[in-house]
Amino acid sequence: MLSHTPDLAEQVNDWEFIELWVDPIVFPRRILMLVSGKNGTFCIYDPSANYKSLFSSSSYDKTHSWLLEDEYERCDGRLLAEEIA
């Protein structure tokens, strides 16, 4: 079982969607999770670092730009909370 940081654990039932982002340059590939909270926050987590929070904003555009600055690319699709409830 994975151990989650408290801020991610608090979002277990408080998220709208998750996007996966990958750094295509490094090997092995580094994957980050962009989590949209129902409270309007957007957080980026690193699953390889015990789901450490790397960035947080109240704007999807700012969070999206943060990922693009480091040349991350979004994986196709988006996991919606309503699809798995």
JONOR-V18273 format. One record per pair of residues at least 12 apart in sequence whose ideal C-beta (glycine too) atoms are under 7 Angstrom apart, sorted by the first residue. I is the first residue (numbers start at 1). J is the second residue. Records with the same first field share a line. If there is no record, write none. Layout:
BEGIN
I: J + J
END
This chain:
BEGIN
3: 50
4: 51
5: 50 + 51 + 52 + 53
7: 53
8: 45 + 51
11: 35 + 37
14: 37 + 38 + 39
15: 35 + 36 + 37 + 38 + 81
16: 36 + 38 + 81
17: 36 + 78 + 79 + 80 + 81
18: 33 + 34 + 35 + 79
19: 34 + 74 + 78
20: 33 + 75
21: 34 + 67 + 72 + 73 + 74 + 75
22: 72 + 73 + 75
23: 71 + 72
24: 73
25: 71
30: 48
31: 47
32: 44 + 45 + 46 + 54 + 67 + 72
33: 45 + 47
34: 63 + 67
40: 58
41: 56 + 58
42: 57 + 59 + 60 + 63
43: 56
44: 63 + 66 + 67
END
